[in-house]
Amino acid sequence: MRDGIPTLKALIEYKNSASEEYVNFYSVVEDDATWFCDEWETPYILSWENNTWVCRQVESDVSFRKPVVSKVTKYTLGMGGDKSDLLVSWVMENGDIIPYKDVTDYIKGYEQA
């Protein structure tokens, strides 16, 4: 397991004149594990899918407009911080998952109901 961490770090970390990203902390947990972090933190969840590393970040923010409860960002990791196959979706109070392109219409329908 420890041999995989340098590979993951190489996929995530980068540094250039405009910005940098680095691994500050990591934890290996079971898929069904419950874990906690400070409310200001938004952890990245990495999983091995279809022979590649996929990253998910779930943001729960009280300032989202109703009925939105969270935003999910998903992408495939490439070397040196490269990201491909970006997909952003929104999770609603009733559990519906709405793609980014449809969220405005969904909220308008909710507000008119």
N, CA, C and O of each residue as an XYZ file, in Angstrom:
452
protein
N       0.834     -1.195      0.000
C       0.000      0.000      0.000
C       0.875      1.254      0.000
O       0.589      2.201     -0.732
N       1.904      1.272      0.786
C       2.750      2.464      0.886
C       3.416      2.804     -0.447
O       3.692      3.974     -0.715
N       3.683      1.784     -1.299
C       4.303      2.041     -2.596
C       3.395      2.847     -3.503
O       3.878      3.532     -4.405
N       2.085      2.783     -3.283
C       1.140      3.519     -4.110
C       1.088      4.995     -3.793
O       0.718      5.790     -4.657
N       1.443      5.388     -2.590
C       1.350      6.792     -2.178
C       2.265      7.691     -3.019
O       1.815      8.756     -3.441
N       3.529      7.318     -3.287
C       4.342      8.177     -4.158
C       3.733      8.353     -5.556
O       3.830      9.433     -6.139
N       3.119      7.320     -6.083
C       2.461      7.429     -7.391
C       1.301      8.401     -7.324
O       1.161      9.253     -8.201
N       0.469      8.291     -6.302
C      -0.654      9.216     -6.152
C      -0.164     10.645     -5.965
O      -0.741     11.575     -6.529
N       0.881     10.830     -5.188
C       1.425     12.169     -4.997
C       1.913     12.745     -6.330
O       1.733     13.934     -6.592
N       2.529     11.908     -7.173
C       3.002     12.370     -8.480
C       1.833     12.763     -9.386
O       1.983     13.631    -10.245
N       0.686     12.139     -9.202
C      -0.499     12.488     -9.978
C      -1.125     13.800     -9.499
O      -1.712     14.531    -10.297
N      -1.008     14.095     -8.240
C      -1.685     15.236     -7.635
C      -0.812     16.486     -7.597
O      -1.275     17.584     -7.906
N       0.430     16.316     -7.224
C       1.271     17.470     -6.933
C       1.812     18.145     -8.190
O       2.179     17.487     -9.163
N       1.851     19.476     -8.142
C       2.478     20.270     -9.196
C       2.880     21.612     -8.608
O       2.417     22.003     -7.537
N       3.733     22.297     -9.315
C       4.149     23.633     -8.897
C       4.550     24.404    -10.150
O       5.331     23.922    -10.970
N       3.998     25.617    -10.284
C       4.401     26.504    -11.367
C       4.395     27.931    -10.839
O       4.177     28.143     -9.646
N       4.626     28.905    -11.696
C       4.726     30.290    -11.236
C       3.391     30.852    -10.747
O       3.371     31.850    -10.027
N       2.270     30.220    -11.131
C       0.953     30.732    -10.740
C       0.364     30.027     -9.523
O      -0.368     30.642     -8.747
N       0.671     28.759     -9.352
C       0.067     28.024     -8.242
C       0.827     26.736     -7.974
O       1.730     26.348     -8.715
N       0.432     26.092     -6.894
C       0.977     24.778     -6.584
C      -0.043     23.983     -5.797
O      -0.893     24.538     -5.102
N       0.059     22.682     -5.921
C      -0.809     21.796     -5.150
C       0.061     20.669     -4.619
O       0.906     20.126     -5.331
N      -0.161     20.329     -3.359
C       0.631     19.276     -2.745
C      -0.231     18.524     -1.741
O      -1.255     19.026     -1.277
N       0.197     17.326     -1.418
C      -0.509     16.489     -0.447
C      -0.052     16.906      0.941
O       1.137     16.857      1.258
N      -1.007     17.315      1.762
C      -0.715     17.747      3.118
C      -0.927     16.603      4.102
O      -0.207     16.479      5.093
N      -1.920     15.771      3.816
C      -2.279     14.662      4.695
C      -3.030     13.632      3.869
O      -3.751     13.994      2.940
N      -2.876     12.376      4.185
C      -3.678     11.348      3.533
C      -4.024     10.259      4.544
O      -3.353     10.090      5.562
N      -5.079      9.536      4.232
C      -5.517      8.435      5.065
C      -6.110      7.365      4.162
O      -6.886      7.677      3.258
N      -5.759      6.130      4.391
C      -6.316      5.008      3.635
C      -7.430      4.408      4.484
O      -7.189      3.967      5.608
N      -8.657      4.390      3.945
C      -9.809      3.900      4.690
C     -10.625      2.954      3.825
O     -10.507      2.960      2.600
N     -11.444      2.151      4.463
C     -12.373      1.284      3.744
C     -13.448      2.139      3.079
O     -13.726      3.251      3.528
N     -14.053      1.621      2.008
C     -15.081      2.359      1.279
C     -16.245      2.792      2.154
O     -16.812      3.864      1.945
N     -16.607      1.970      3.130
C     -17.772      2.276      3.961
C     -17.394      2.933      5.300
O     -18.228      3.036      6.199
N     -16.152      3.368      5.423
C     -15.700      3.986      6.669
C     -16.319      5.366      6.848
O     -16.533      6.095      5.879
N     -16.600      5.710      8.084
C     -17.057      7.050      8.431
C     -15.855      7.796      8.988
O     -15.176      7.309      9.891
N     -15.598      8.967      8.451
C     -14.473      9.750      8.936
C     -14.865     11.213      8.955
O     -15.792     11.643      8.268
N     -14.148     11.951      9.745
C     -14.503     13.339      9.995
C     -13.308     14.236      9.730
O     -12.155     13.825      9.862
N     -13.611     15.472      9.353
C     -12.563     16.476      9.194
C     -13.150     17.814      9.637
O     -14.349     17.922      9.893
N     -12.307     18.816      9.725
C     -12.797     20.140     10.096
C     -13.784     20.631      9.049
O     -13.667     20.272      7.877
N     -14.759     21.447      9.451
C     -15.823     21.865      8.538
C     -15.311     22.705      7.376
O     -15.973     22.763      6.340
N     -14.172     23.350      7.503
C     -13.619     24.153      6.420
C     -12.863     23.306      5.401
O     -12.518     23.800      4.328
N     -12.602     22.041      5.719
C     -11.870     21.161      4.818
C     -12.822     20.472      3.837
O     -13.951     20.128      4.187
N     -12.355     20.281      2.628
C     -13.094     19.527      1.625
C     -12.145     18.473      1.078
O     -11.410     18.741      0.127
N     -12.147     17.281      1.661
C     -11.174     16.265      1.258
C     -11.422     15.742     -0.161
O     -12.539     15.785     -0.676
N     -10.370     15.259     -0.756
C     -10.435     14.583     -2.048
C     -10.508     13.089     -1.773
O      -9.764     12.568     -0.943
N     -11.397     12.408     -2.464
C     -11.561     10.966     -2.311
C     -11.063     10.321     -3.593
O     -11.617     10.555     -4.667
N     -10.024      9.514     -3.484
C      -9.418      8.880     -4.646
C      -9.815      7.413     -4.702
O      -9.843      6.723     -3.683
N     -10.122      6.946     -5.908
C     -10.473      5.533     -6.078
C      -9.919      5.034     -7.403
O      -9.780      5.794     -8.362
N      -9.606      3.745     -7.440
C      -9.075      3.106     -8.638
C     -10.259      2.566     -9.430
O     -10.942      1.648     -8.975
N     -10.508      3.128    -10.615
C     -11.651      2.740    -11.431
C     -11.221      2.597    -12.883
O     -10.601      3.502    -13.440
N     -11.544      1.471    -13.495
C     -11.240      1.237    -14.918
C      -9.778      1.524    -15.257
O      -9.478      2.191    -16.247
N      -8.887      1.016    -14.430
C      -7.439      1.131    -14.632
C      -6.902      2.563    -14.601
O      -5.915      2.879    -15.265
N      -7.551      3.407    -13.836
C      -7.066      4.775    -13.669
C      -7.505      5.309    -12.305
O      -8.425      4.767    -11.691
N      -6.858      6.356    -11.839
C      -7.226      6.973    -10.568
C      -8.257      8.068    -10.810
O      -8.066      8.940    -11.658
N      -9.342      8.012    -10.062
C     -10.427      8.981    -10.159
C     -10.498      9.750     -8.840
O     -10.363      9.173     -7.761
N     -10.707     11.034     -8.946
C     -10.798     11.899     -7.776
C     -12.209     12.455     -7.658
O     -12.793     12.893     -8.649
N     -12.755     12.439     -6.451
C     -14.052     13.053     -6.161
C     -13.875     14.009     -4.999
O     -13.119     13.754     -4.061
N     -14.593     15.113     -5.089
C     -14.623     16.067     -3.985
C     -16.080     16.444     -3.770
O     -16.757     16.901     -4.691
N     -16.556     16.248     -2.546
C     -17.944     16.565     -2.211
C     -17.935     17.780     -1.298
O     -17.383     17.747     -0.198
N     -18.557     18.853     -1.776
C     -18.625     20.090     -1.002
C     -20.039     20.277     -0.478
O     -20.995     20.315     -1.252
N     -20.169     20.394      0.821
C     -21.453     20.688      1.456
C     -21.336     22.076      2.050
O     -20.536     22.303      2.958
N     -22.121     22.993      1.549
C     -22.003     24.388      1.932
C     -23.389     24.941      2.247
O     -24.306     24.803      1.437
N     -23.548     25.551      3.387
C     -24.853     26.072      3.797
C     -25.308     27.249      2.942
O     -26.476     27.634      3.007
N     -24.411     27.831      2.140
C     -24.804     28.973      1.322
C     -25.396     28.561     -0.034
O     -25.811     29.426     -0.804
N     -25.442     27.258     -0.338
C     -26.066     26.807     -1.581
C     -27.539     27.186     -1.581
O     -28.173     27.206     -0.526
N     -28.088     27.485     -2.749
C     -29.524     27.772     -2.865
C     -30.314     26.490     -2.681
O     -29.895     25.424     -3.132
N     -31.440     26.593     -2.028
C     -32.321     25.433     -1.889
C     -32.782     25.021     -3.270
O     -33.027     25.902     -4.094
N     -32.911     23.796     -3.565
C     -32.808     22.592     -2.749
C     -31.435     21.917     -2.795
O     -31.324     20.742     -2.446
N     -30.376     22.641     -3.222
C     -29.036     22.057     -3.336
C     -28.461     21.788     -1.954
O     -28.507     22.651     -1.078
N     -27.916     20.580     -1.759
C     -27.264     20.267     -0.485
C     -25.759     20.046     -0.648
O     -25.003     20.215      0.308
N     -25.319     19.667     -1.862
C     -23.881     19.499     -2.070
C     -23.532     19.531     -3.551
O     -24.375     19.342     -4.427
N     -22.266     19.778     -3.784
C     -21.702     19.794     -5.130
C     -20.664     18.687     -5.196
O     -19.841     18.553     -4.290
N     -20.693     17.887     -6.265
C     -19.741     16.796     -6.445
C     -18.917     17.072     -7.697
O     -19.464     17.236     -8.788
N     -17.616     17.122     -7.533
C     -16.698     17.292     -8.655
C     -15.926     15.990     -8.817
O     -15.372     15.464     -7.851
N     -15.891     15.472    -10.042
C     -15.228     14.198    -10.321
C     -14.352     14.368    -11.554
O     -14.770     14.989    -12.532
N     -13.137     13.818    -11.516
C     -12.255     13.858    -12.673
C     -11.226     12.738    -12.585
O     -11.009     12.147    -11.527
N     -10.599     12.465    -13.726
C      -9.540     11.472    -13.809
C      -8.208     12.171    -13.582
O      -7.955     13.241    -14.134
N      -7.354     11.553    -12.761
C      -6.050     12.132    -12.449
C      -5.029     11.767    -13.514
O      -4.977     10.628    -13.978
N      -4.215     12.752    -13.896
C      -3.080     12.538    -14.787
C      -1.821     13.042    -14.097
O      -1.902     13.716    -13.070
N      -0.683     12.726    -14.642
C       0.580     13.095    -14.016
C       0.713     14.606    -13.828
O       0.280     15.391    -14.672
N       1.310     14.992    -12.724
C       1.618     16.388    -12.453
C       0.413     17.285    -12.308
O       0.483     18.469    -12.637
N      -0.698     16.746    -11.820
C      -1.886     17.559    -11.589
C      -2.821     17.675    -12.775
O      -3.804     18.413    -12.708
N      -2.541     16.965    -13.865
C      -3.420     16.998    -15.033
C      -4.766     16.374    -14.676
O      -4.820     15.333    -14.022
N      -5.851     17.017    -15.108
C      -7.198     16.549    -14.809
C      -7.963     16.409    -16.117
O      -7.940     17.312    -16.953
N      -8.643     15.277    -16.297
C      -9.446     15.087    -17.499
C     -10.793     14.485    -17.111
O     -10.987     14.051    -15.975
N     -11.709     14.465    -18.059
C     -13.049     13.906    -17.845
C     -13.777     14.576    -16.679
O     -14.446     13.909    -15.889
N     -13.644     15.885    -16.579
C     -14.257     16.636    -15.482
C     -15.778     16.547    -15.554
O     -16.372     16.763    -16.610
N     -16.394     16.232    -14.437
C     -17.843     16.160    -14.331
C     -18.256     16.820    -13.016
O     -17.790     16.433    -11.945
N     -19.139     17.823    -13.107
C     -19.657     18.499    -11.921
C     -21.150     18.243    -11.846
O     -21.864     18.403    -12.836
N     -21.619     17.847    -10.680
C     -23.050     17.624    -10.484
C     -23.449     18.151     -9.117
O     -22.606     18.426     -8.264
N     -24.748     18.284     -8.933
C     -25.309     18.839     -7.707
C     -26.269     17.825     -7.104
O     -27.045     17.195     -7.824
N     -26.221     17.666     -5.791
C     -27.111     16.746     -5.083
C     -28.198     17.585     -4.412
O     -27.913     18.561     -3.718
N     -29.457     17.177     -4.636
C     -30.600     17.914     -4.102
C     -31.101     17.287     -2.803
O     -30.729     16.165     -2.461
N     -31.945     18.020     -2.087
C     -32.499     17.541     -0.811
C     -33.170     16.179     -0.947
O     -33.097     15.363     -0.029
N     -33.820     15.924     -2.074
C     -34.542     14.660     -2.261
C     -33.649     13.536     -2.787
O     -34.131     12.432     -3.044
N     -32.346     13.810     -2.951
C     -31.415     12.792     -3.416
C     -31.152     12.823     -4.918
O     -30.267     12.116     -5.400
N     -31.907     13.632     -5.667
C     -31.650     13.753     -7.101
C     -30.238     14.262     -7.330
O     -29.740     15.108     -6.588
N     -29.596     13.733     -8.372
C     -28.267     14.200     -8.776
C     -28.426     14.868    -10.134
O     -28.814     14.226    -11.110
N     -28.125     16.159    -10.191
C     -28.380     16.970    -11.371
C     -27.051     17.409    -11.990
O     -26.200     17.960    -11.293
N     -26.864     17.170    -13.299
C     -25.640     17.648    -13.953
C     -25.541     19.169    -13.912
O     -26.556     19.861    -13.838
N     -24.340     19.672    -13.958
C     -24.077     21.106    -13.885
C     -24.921     21.898    -14.879
O     -25.479     22.940    -14.535
N     -25.013     21.403    -16.110
C     -25.718     22.150    -17.161
C     -27.218     22.269    -16.902
O     -27.868     23.132    -17.491
N     -27.779     21.433    -16.042
C     -29.219     21.426    -15.796
C     -29.643     22.021    -14.461
O     -30.840     22.117    -14.188
N     -28.699     22.422    -13.627
C     -29.041     22.814    -12.265
C     -29.870     24.102    -12.213
O     -30.752     24.225    -11.362
N     -29.608     25.055    -13.098
C     -30.366     26.310    -13.082
C     -31.847     26.053    -13.350
O     -32.704     26.582    -12.643
N     -32.152     25.246    -14.365
C     -33.548     24.923    -14.678
C     -34.203     24.145    -13.534
O     -35.375     24.362    -13.225
N     -33.452     23.245    -12.910
C     -33.989     22.466    -11.793
C     -34.384     23.395    -10.643
O     -35.468     23.259    -10.075
N     -33.509     24.332    -10.306
C     -33.784     25.259     -9.193
C     -34.984     26.150     -9.533
O     -35.827     26.403     -8.673
N     -35.065     26.623    -10.774
C     -36.216     27.452    -11.172
C     -37.529     26.677    -10.993
O     -38.504     27.222    -10.476
N     -37.556     25.417    -11.414
C     -38.732     24.581    -11.239
C     -39.072     24.364     -9.779
O     -40.246     24.351     -9.407
N     -38.063     24.195     -8.957
C     -38.268     24.022     -7.523
C     -38.871     25.274     -6.915
O     -39.798     25.187     -6.109
N     -38.356     26.439     -7.290
C     -38.825     27.692     -6.719
C     -40.254     28.044     -7.189
O     -40.989     28.732     -6.480
N     -40.633     27.573     -8.371
C     -41.965     27.857     -8.897
C     -43.014     26.912     -8.334
O     -44.208     27.206     -8.387
N     -42.581     25.787     -7.801
C     -43.532     24.788     -7.265
C     -44.123     25.220     -5.940
O     -44.934     24.497     -5.361
